[in-house]
Every structure is written in C-alpha cells, then in structure tokens.
Amino acid sequence: MSIWKLRNWVIDPDFPKQEQLENLRYYKYAATDKSLLTKYVLRHYWNACVNFFPRWMAPNLITLTGLVLMMFSVAIILTYVPDLQYTDETPRWIYFCFAASLWLYSTLDNVDGKQARRTGTSSPLGELFDHGCDAINCTFVALLQAAALGLGHSADAGILLLVTVIGFYLSTAEEYYTGVLYLGIVNGPTEGILVTCLAFIWSGFYGASSWHIPLSDVSWTSGIAKYLPEGMDFSKLFVWGMVFFFLVTHLPFCMHSIYTATSSESVKRRLTIFVNVLYPIVLYTGAVSLWMWSPYSIIFEQNHYILFSLAVGIMFGMMASNIILAHLTKSPFPSFTGILGSLWLMAFLIGILPSVIGKRIIAGQAEHLAIWIYFIISVIVYSIWSSMVIDGFCRFLGIRCLVISQPDQRAVPSSSTSPEQAQEQDSLLQAQEEGAGSSSGRNGGSSYSTF
C-alpha cells in the first residue's frame, strides 16, 4: 500500500476542506504576554537572538530545530536514565543538557515569530506549526522533569504529565474562544520554563538524589514540614507545587476568559460551550489515569512509563493541534471521538474490567505489546494528519513549510503579499512582543470529529 493510499484510508482525502482553507483569508494573530520577565528582560534577549539567524531561514525551521533539541534530550534519558531513577553513577552532565535544550527550545519558540516578522512570512501555518510543536513538547518536558527529579516510573511522574497537558489544553481552548493567546503575569511558557531549567541545573550540581531529602531534615524548611504530609521531600514539593499553581494561577483564569468571551451567548449555549471544552480533557485525563494507575497495569511495575507517556502524549498533540486548526479555519470545536474511544477501550480492558472481576484479563506482555502498537499507530496517524494539514495550508497560501518562498512563487490567495497586509502582520507580531492584544468572541457551533 502506497503512502498516499494509506493517507486516504486513515483520513478523508479532502481534508482539510476547501471551505476551511478559505477562512484562512481572515487570519489575524493576536497575543498578550503580561509577564514582567518577558517585558523587561526576555524580549530584549529574543530581539538580540533573532539577528543570529539568516534571513533565508524559515521560521518553521527554527521551531522544528528547537523540537529536535528536546528529542535529543529524551534520547539521553533513554540512554542514561531509562528508569528515571537517580544513582551515584548517573552522569550529572545530562541534567545540564536538559536545561540547555529546554532553554534553547523556549528561545527558538519565541524567535520564530520575530523571524517571521523580520522576513515578512508570518502565516496561519506558522501558528499551527508552532503550537503543534509546543503540544508535543509538553510530554518531553514532563519526561525531563521526571528524570531530573529522579521520580522513576511512578505516580508522581504521571502527575507531572497530566498537569502539563491539561494546562496546555485549556490555554489552547481559551485561544479558540477568545481569539487571543493570553499569557499572564506568571505563566508556564515563561516563568514555568525558567523554574524548570533552574531545577535541571540544580540536579546538575547536586544530583537528582538531592530532591529526595525530606523537608524536615533541612533547617530552613523544617518549620513548614509539620504542616505537610509526613515524609514530604523536595521532589514531591515540586510536583505538588506544579499542581497548586495550575489550580490557582491557570485553571480559573482560563475558565474566566472563556466565560467572558461567551458572555453574549444564552445560558444554555454557554453551558454547551463549557461542556464541549471540558469533556474531552476530562475523558482524556480519566482514561489515561485509569490505565496508568491501575493495579493490574504494568506501566509502573515494569518501567514502561516512558513509552506510555510518548504514546498518549502524541495523541494529546493531535488533540491540541485539532483545536488550533479549528481556531484558524473558524471551524466547530473538535470532539476527538477516535482518540478518546481508543484510550477508554484500553482503560476498560486494563483498569475497569479487571477491578470489577478481581483479576487481570490482559497479560503483562500483551499490554506491553499493546502500548507499542498504540505508540506506532499514534505516530503514523499524527504524521499523516499533520502532513495533510501542512500540504493543504501550503497549497492554499502558496508557501512552503520549511523554506521561505520567493515572492514570485507565492501563487495563491495572497494573504501576506501586499505591503499593507505585510505591515498588518508585522504589527500583530509586534503586539505579541509588547504584550498587547485584542479579544474576540466565536460563535462556535456543533462539535465535529477529525479522528
């Protein structure tokens, strides 16, 4: 079977639809970054960094370079700490590599937009490509954190993964309904990445074992240790600190933004919108949790968490990318029937049914094979989906994904060819850098499924 026949078999060959692509004509990027660190420090750093890139280098290629660096760090994990544990023999330089790759990813992730403005090549494809890479990177960051904290294949490692993907999902859904990528005064892509990089550097100097010292054994933290669960160490403090800041600084603001953006809707319609937003991530979290934490699963017991997280992480990447695609093409909010259905099938077979009958119905080797199959299918389906979307965008916009086309090669509806439009796109990207932005509502519509 040829790759083209496989593509047509997995996904509608007419995807994305022409009517979806036509809505790319109305694309306008809007973002708000309230971070003081960005305003007074990082913005100047990124402005300096963009000058190191040649003008012929496509912004998407810069984005992809950052993702490859993160993949290199994941490969280091698989080579040196596949058990995500800490020993005296673990080379500490790997943690410095983690810090460098994550910091460079963040730098390139911010420089790509400046390169687009600098070269006059900003486009909806750039936003989709950027956010798609960010969605996949959520899993990579969670794995690096688990390795640097020496969490092993454990429940705490799973918590880091879920907090990261849920936070990204809500930000993506918020952008869908408000039309604005909003980053608060304290946000994950800025302060969160900085704290994580500092944690990696700490592990590089003092080893991952230093995170497992009980708070009660350290003089300056012994005072608060009595208010926390017994045996609380610094690794658990980091994990539950992430949960706390998600619940306090991220979740309520995302919900409030969506509530405000849909204020003109009826109560029934607004309730429908919140159900459409929340049920996919609730079902995703429930299925992943039931499968991962089932006492009948081998994920933690036999150290298969890395493979599992990559498999479900890629599927999450497809979910987030679908939302961004719907945002850019002004399509209804996706429903993710296939993704959620496959996850809940495994959750039922591994977690729910064995708990009811009191015994495992799928052998450990069979589950390991199932995780591998799920991972392979995730890679294939997401690769096909993304290639079809990129191809559709490039054909419609008359651009190339990883190469800057010459002006006479941009053949189709010139959403960025006239000087006036180029200036408008330039100001939109400048608004992102300055922390300005505008909000806009979305009428929504009935849910649809892309997989």
Residue pairs with C-beta under 8 A, 6 or more apart in sequence:
1 9
6 380
6 384
7 13
7 384
7 387
7 388
10 380
10 381
10 384
10 385
11 381
11 384
11 385
11 388
11 450
11 451
15 388
15 389
15 392
15 450
16 325
16 329
16 388
16 389
16 392
16 393
20 325
20 329
20 330
20 331
21 329
21 392
21 393
21 396
23 328
23 329
23 330
23 331
24 124
24 328
24 329
24 393
24 396
24 397
24 415
25 413
25 415
26 330
27 123
27 124
27 328
27 415
28 424
28 428
29 122
29 127
29 425
29 428
29 429
29 432
30 179
30 180
30 181
30 428
30 431
30 432
30 437
30 438
30 439
30 440
31 180
31 181
31 182
31 183
31 431
31 432
31 437
32 180
32 181
32 182
32 183
32 432
32 435
32 436
32 437
33 39
33 183
33 187
33 190
33 432
33 433
33 435
34 182
34 183
34 184
34 185
34 187
34 435
35 42
35 183
35 184
35 185
35 186
35 187
35 190
35 191
35 435
36 185
37 190
37 191
37 194
38 183
38 190
38 435
39 435
42 110
42 190
43 433
43 434
45 107
46 107
46 110
46 111
46 114
46 433
47 114
47 433
49 107
49 111
50 111
50 114
50 115
50 118
53 62
53 111
53 115
55 118
55 119
55 404
56 404
57 115
57 404
58 115
58 121
58 400
58 401
58 402
58 403
58 404
59 112
59 113
59 115
59 116
59 119
59 121
59 122
59 126
60 112
60 125
60 126
60 129
60 130
60 401
60 402
61 402
61 403
62 108
62 111
62 112
62 115
63 108
63 109
63 112
63 126
63 129
63 130
63 133
64 129
64 133
64 402
65 108
66 104
66 105
66 106
66 107
66 108
66 109
66 133
67 105
67 133
67 136
67 137
69 100
69 101
69 104
69 105
69 108
70 101
70 102
70 105
70 137
70 140
70 141
70 144
71 140
72 97
72 101
73 97
73 98
73 101
73 102
73 140
73 144
74 140
74 143
74 144
76 94
76 97
76 98
77 84
77 94
77 143
77 144
77 147
77 306
78 306
80 90
80 91
80 94
81 90
81 94
81 147
82 303
82 306
83 152
83 153
83 303
84 143
84 146
84 147
84 150
84 151
84 152
84 153
84 154
84 157
84 305
84 306
85 150
85 152
86 150
86 207
86 208
86 209
86 211
86 212
88 207
88 209
90 207
90 208
92 203
92 204
92 205
92 207
93 204
94 147
95 148
95 200
95 201
95 203
95 204
95 208
96 200
96 201
96 204
98 144
98 147
98 148
98 200
98 203
99 197
99 198
99 200
99 201
99 204
101 144
102 141
102 144
102 193
102 196
102 197
102 200
103 193
103 197
105 137
106 189
106 193
109 130
109 133
109 134
109 189
112 126
112 130
113 122
113 126
113 130
113 429
113 432
113 433
114 429
114 433
115 121
116 122
116 123
116 126
116 425
116 429
117 425
117 426
117 429
117 430
119 404
120 416
120 422
120 425
120 426
121 399
121 404
121 416
122 416
122 425
122 426
122 428
122 429
123 393
123 397
123 399
123 415
123 416
124 328
124 393
124 397
124 415
125 390
125 393
125 394
125 397
125 399
125 401
127 324
127 328
128 321
128 324
128 325
128 328
128 389
128 393
129 390
129 401
131 172
131 320
131 321
131 324
132 317
132 320
132 321
132 324
132 386
134 168
134 189
134 320
135 168
135 172
135 316
135 317
135 319
135 320
135 321
136 313
136 314
136 317
138 161
138 164
138 165
138 168
138 313
138 316
138 317
139 161
139 164
139 165
139 309
139 310
139 312
139 313
139 314
139 316
139 317
140 313
141 164
141 196
142 157
142 160
142 161
142 164
142 165
142 309
142 313
143 157
143 161
143 306
143 309
143 310
144 196
144 200
145 151
145 160
145 196
145 199
145 238
146 152
146 154
146 156
146 157
146 160
147 208
148 199
148 200
148 203
148 208
149 156
149 199
149 203
149 208
149 211
149 235
149 238
149 239
150 203
150 208
150 209
150 211
150 212
150 235
151 157
151 160
151 235
151 239
153 299
153 300
153 303
153 304
153 305
153 306
154 300
154 305
155 293
155 300
156 235
156 236
156 239
157 305
157 309
158 288
158 289
158 292
158 293
158 305
158 309
159 239
159 242
159 243
160 239
160 242
161 309
161 313
162 285
162 288
162 289
163 242
163 243
163 246
165 284
165 313
165 316
166 246
166 281
166 285
167 188
167 246
167 250
167 251
168 188
168 320
169 280
169 281
169 284
169 316
169 319
169 320
169 323
170 250
170 251
170 254
170 255
170 281
171 181
171 182
171 250
171 254
172 320
172 323
172 324
172 327
173 254
173 258
173 277
173 281
173 323
173 333
174 182
174 254
174 257
174 258
175 181
175 182
175 324
175 327
176 323
176 324
176 326
176 327
176 333
176 442
177 257
177 258
177 261
177 262
177 273
177 277
177 441
177 442
177 444
178 257
178 258
178 260
178 261
178 439
178 440
178 441
178 442
179 261
179 327
179 438
179 439
179 440
179 441
179 442
180 437
180 438
180 439
180 440
181 432
181 437
182 253
182 257
182 437
183 189
183 190
184 249
184 250
184 253
186 245
186 249
187 250
188 250
199 238
202 210
203 210
203 211
210 234
211 233
211 234
211 235
211 238
212 233
212 234
212 235
213 233
213 234
214 225
214 231
214 232
214 233
215 221
215 222
215 224
215 225
215 228
215 232
215 233
215 234
215 237
216 222
216 225
216 226
216 232
225 232
228 237
255 274
257 439
258 273
258 274
258 277
259 270
259 274
260 439
261 439
261 440
261 441
261 442
262 269
262 270
262 273
262 441
262 444
263 270
264 441
265 273
269 444
272 444
273 333
273 444
276 333
276 335
276 444
276 447
277 333
280 319
280 334
280 335
280 336
280 340
283 340
283 343
283 344
284 316
284 319
284 336
284 339
284 340
284 343
286 344
286 347
287 340
287 343
287 344
287 346
287 347
288 312
288 343
288 347
290 347
290 350
290 351
290 352
291 297
291 299
291 308
291 343
291 346
291 347
291 350
291 351
292 299
292 300
292 305
292 308
293 300
293 351
294 347
294 350
294 351
294 354
294 355
295 355
296 350
296 351
296 354
296 355
296 359
296 360
297 350
297 351
297 367
298 304
298 364
298 367
298 368
299 305
299 308
299 371
301 364
302 364
302 368
304 368
304 371
307 371
307 372
307 375
308 371
310 375
311 371
311 374
311 375
311 378
312 343
312 374
312 378
314 375
314 378
314 379
314 382
315 339
315 342
315 343
315 378
315 382
317 382
318 339
318 378
318 381
318 382
318 385
318 451
319 334
319 336
319 339
321 382
321 385
321 386
321 389
322 334
322 336
322 450
322 451
323 333
323 334
325 331
325 389
325 450
326 332
326 333
326 334
330 442
331 445
331 448
332 444
332 445
332 446
332 447
332 448
333 444
333 445
333 447
334 447
334 448
334 449
334 450
335 447
335 448
335 449
336 449
336 450
336 451
337 449
337 451
338 449
338 451
339 451
342 374
346 370
346 374
349 361
349 362
350 362
350 367
353 361
354 360
354 361
354 362
362 370
381 451
385 450
385 451
390 401
393 399
394 400
394 401
395 412
396 412
396 413
397 410
397 412
397 413
397 415
397 416
398 405
398 409
398 410
398 411
398 412
398 413
398 414
399 405
399 410
400 409
407 417
410 416
410 417
414 421
415 421
416 422
416 425
431 437
